[in-house]
Amino acid sequence: MAGRFITAFKDTLRVLRTFVHEVIGGFFLALAIIGGTSVVQELRRYTADAETGIWRIGLAGIFSLAMLAFGLHSFWKARKIQK
């Protein structure tokens, strides 16, 4: 039964899977943008008062880079599915 379903709706499932990967990639890229703005805010805070520490800038940067990598990887997987 499942084999017939997959055979009948193979193209639909491929398009749906591609769409899910693109939506998730969009969310991750949005989080990367939010993290990037946080890096800028923390950098401004650090230049105004060095007591805040550089760790906050580093953690925000690592978060932003990780979300950017996840987003790009998700879009890459969506493109790979279309082939």
C-alpha positions as CSV (number, residue, x, y, z in Angstrom):
1,M,0.0,0.0,0.0
2,A,2.7,2.5,0.9
3,G,4.7,1.5,-2.2
4,R,1.7,2.4,-4.4
5,F,1.2,5.7,-2.6
6,I,4.9,6.7,-3.1
7,T,4.7,5.7,-6.7
8,A,1.5,7.6,-7.4
9,F,2.6,10.8,-5.5
10,K,6.4,10.7,-6.1
11,D,6.5,14.1,-7.7
12,T,4.2,15.7,-5.2
13,L,6.3,14.4,-2.3
14,R,9.5,15.6,-3.9
15,V,8.0,19.1,-4.3
16,L,6.7,19.1,-0.8
17,R,10.1,18.0,0.6
18,T,11.8,20.8,-1.4
19,F,9.3,23.3,-0.1
20,V,9.9,22.3,3.5
21,H,13.7,22.6,3.1
22,E,13.3,26.1,1.6
23,V,11.0,27.2,4.4
24,I,13.3,25.9,7.1
25,G,16.2,27.5,5.3
26,G,14.4,30.8,5.3
27,F,13.8,30.6,9.0
28,F,17.4,29.9,9.7
29,L,18.5,32.8,7.5
30,A,16.1,35.1,9.4
31,L,17.7,33.9,12.7
32,A,21.1,34.6,11.2
33,I,20.1,38.2,10.4
34,I,18.7,38.6,13.9
35,G,22.0,37.2,15.3
36,G,24.0,39.6,13.0
37,T,22.1,42.6,14.4
38,S,22.8,41.3,17.9
39,V,26.5,41.2,17.1
40,V,26.4,44.8,16.0
41,Q,24.6,45.8,19.2
42,E,27.0,43.9,21.4
43,L,29.9,45.5,19.5
44,R,28.5,48.9,20.1
45,R,28.0,48.1,23.8
46,Y,31.5,46.8,24.1
47,T,33.1,49.9,22.5
48,A,31.1,52.1,24.9
49,D,32.0,50.1,28.0
50,A,34.7,47.5,27.9
51,E,33.5,45.9,31.1
52,T,30.7,44.1,29.3
53,G,33.2,41.6,28.0
54,I,33.9,40.3,24.5
55,W,32.3,36.9,25.2
56,R,28.8,38.2,24.3
57,I,30.1,39.3,20.9
58,G,31.7,35.9,20.3
59,L,28.6,34.0,21.3
60,A,26.3,36.1,19.2
61,G,28.8,35.7,16.3
62,I,28.9,31.9,16.7
63,F,25.1,31.7,16.8
64,S,24.8,33.9,13.7
65,L,27.4,31.9,11.7
66,A,25.8,28.6,12.8
67,M,22.3,29.8,11.7
68,L,23.7,31.0,8.4
69,A,25.4,27.6,7.8
70,F,22.2,25.8,8.6
71,G,20.2,28.0,6.3
72,L,22.5,27.6,3.4
73,H,22.8,23.9,3.9
74,S,19.0,23.6,3.9
75,F,18.7,25.5,0.6
76,W,21.5,23.4,-0.8
77,K,19.6,20.2,0.1
78,A,16.4,21.7,-1.5
79,R,18.4,22.3,-4.7
80,K,19.8,18.8,-4.6
81,I,16.3,17.3,-4.3
82,Q,15.2,19.0,-7.5
83,K,17.7,17.2,-9.6
